[in-house]
Each structure stands twice: as structure tokens, then as C-alpha cells.
């Protein structure tokens, strides 16, 4: 890669970069069955039963460690939080050991080999109104490939990797402070001004420096790299407006996913809602809204369990629940249903090839980026399980504003808007209604994957 860049062999450099990403993602998607645990083997069934027992214990100790529960709910067991955490980590270690055994016993006899796409194939998949921006980070520098239907441009960003990391960290602290202070607090208005300055600086570094006239394009497709996976690109500000106000913005983990054929699923939606012991009451309203607009099935509270994923995929899967990203163990990030926490491993065991999956839960879009630029988190689980598109949140979301966002989003989709257009319409509607509102409260959601509209019945 560095040699191609040094010799100004831009096309070779891009093909080298994209080959690694596309082989990873397309390989997993073409061999999804290898991630499924064997349901026929007696040993696998025994391991799954043991895993479920450990998960029930894990859920119990998690509540003791991190939630306030009554003495009645403690069932007479007085365990302090430190002891509960220790028991929790013991079970997490055992759970991981069992899942590793289950994957080793999965059916790996048939492997479908994939061919990574070349630049010309990716360009052929781009509409004239779409710009693809793909980043590459080495130890110090960040390079960006700007690709449209006919041309390829390469730039090195005028910022070092450590400087970029510092700016993104400042933005994260600003967003966290706004969420902690509250949308209506007077101090949040000042945080909004500071946040906008940070977003303007980031815009100048990662977008404006490319000497590309963004106004020529309607849609921007971004393939991040490294620390840029943590950047909410749609919130970047040019001094006049946020990027989402002027463009449709969607993300891809690899540009090769542009070549996947759009899914066509039966009309309807599966809406799952769990209010987390009534702490998130609007989740139930979200499920009713989706059901009213798209039909299908709405499952809520104690009926919303992991078994709900066994049904055949339709157009939309909407999950409204509590979620959490685990910084210490990102593979144990989860969202909460009635029968416990749902992890990435659970997602792999199901066919989740919906046209759109919306995760209306906190932090479901966060992921840990490995040294090989692989993402570890819930979003990866849904994409590997077949979802064509995914809407996730990058941080903790406000329950009330989320309901407003979802109503705008789904009404736009129902009217025939593309997914990228629908999420833009929803966020712009909130901006227009509350122009001074800090983007921490309306900008958490992002679109990953196929940007087109839902399929229409033939």
C-alpha cells in the first residue's frame, strides 16, 4: 500500500485497500452459515443449554452489580456490587469459552470463495449524483480516496492521526457533557456553540481539504478507517449548515458492498419493544407506530424475546429497547429483551436479512475497531446476519426525541423515500423545529449499508 502511494499508483493503492475490506465482509456474508451453531449435534445442544444457564446467572449478577433492585428482588441474597462484578466476570469468561467451542463445531465443510471488486466495478455501481469517500490511516497520516462514476482522486489530509484523535475526543466529551447537562439547560447552549466549532474544524480537515465540490453530489457514501469510525460524519459543519442538511449521508464498512443486489422481502414489519421495566415508555409507542404504518407484527414487553427472531424476514425489523456498548468487552455489547441480553453471537444464529433493521437503543452503533480495521459490536452482528441496511445510534439517545425522529423516518420511507433520504428528512425536521438544539439530542442515528428505498410490491 505504501509503495503504491509513494509511486503515485493511485488505482493500485485503492484496489489494495479495498481488497482487504471487501474480502473480509463479502466473505462473511457469503458464508454466514459457518457462524451458526449446529442444532443437530448432541454436544452442541448440551453446550447451548449450559450457555443459557450461564446467561441467566450473568443477567442476575449484572443487575446486582449495576442496577438498584429491591430486597424482594434479591431473593434473600445480600451480595455487594464488588462481589457481583467478580461473579459476573467469571461467567463472562465461561460464556466466551463455550461460544468458542460452538463455533469450532459449526459446519465449515463448504466455503464460498469471493472475488474482491476492482475500482471500475465500484464506479459502475455509483450513480452520477453519488460521491464515494474512502479513508486509509497509517501510523501518522490519513489518506482519502474520492471516487465518482468516472474519476478517482487521492489526497492526504492536512492533519496527523494523533491530532485527529484529539479532535474526535473533544467532540465526544462535548456530546457527553450536553447529554449530562440536558437539552433545556442554559449551559447546553454554550456547549452547542463549542461543539459546532469542533465540527467545523473537523469538516475542514476531513472533507473540505479534498478540493472536491460537494455541492455537485446529492449523496455521499463514506467508508471510514481507524479512528474515523467514531466520527459522526453527518454532523460535520461547514460554517453554514450540517452536512446532513445538504446531503444524504450513508456509511459502508467496505465499498464492495455497493455491488450487492438490493433485497426484496415481503411487505410488513416486525417491531420489538421492551421498555426496560418502564424506564423507556416511548419504546412501546415506537412499536405501535411502525405496526400502524407497515403492518406485520408488533411484539412488546414480556413477549419480546430472542425467539422473536425465528420468524421469516420481512421488509423492516424495528427494535426499541435498552442497549449498552461494552468498552471493556465489545463482543458482549447488547440490547435488552424480556428473556435477557441479546449479544452479537445471538444475531449470528438467525436469518436477519431484512431490507432495513433499525436499532432504537442506546449506543448500538458503537464498535471497537481492531488493528485490522474490523468492527466489533452489535452493528457488525446484524450486517453479518444478512441485514441490507442498518440504522443505529452512536450514543445514548433521548426517549422522547427518538420517537419524533422515528415518526419522521418511517413516514418518509412509507412515502417512497430512500433510506438515506428518509433519515435526512427526519433529522432535518428536528433541526427546523428546534434550530438551537445541540446535535447530541438529534444526531445520534446513522445509516449503514444500502441507501435505496424499500422494495415495492410487484
Secondary structure, 3 states (H helix, E strand, C coil): CHHHHHCCCHHHHHHHHHHHHHHHHHHHHHCHHHHCCCCCCHHHHHHHHHHHHHHHHHHHHHHHHHCCCCCCCCCCCCCCHHHHHHHHHHHHHHHHHHHHHHHHCCCCCCCCCCCCCCHHHHHHCCCCCEEEEEEEECCCCEEEEEECCCCEEEEECCCCHHHHHHHHHHHHHHHHHHHHHCCCCHHHHHHHHHHHHHHHHHHHHHCHHHCCCHHHCCEEEEECCHHHHHCCHHHCECCCCEHHHHCEEEECCCHHHHHCCCCCCCCCEEEEECCCCCCCCHHHHHHHHHHHHHCEEEEEHHHCCHHHHHCCCCCEEEEECCEECCCCCHHHCEEEECCEEECHHHHHCCCCCCCEEEEECCCCCCCEECCCCCEECHHHHHHHCCCCEEEEECCCCCHHHHHHHHHHHHHHHHCCCCHHHHHHHHHHHHHHHCCCCCHHHCCCEEEEECCCCCCCCC
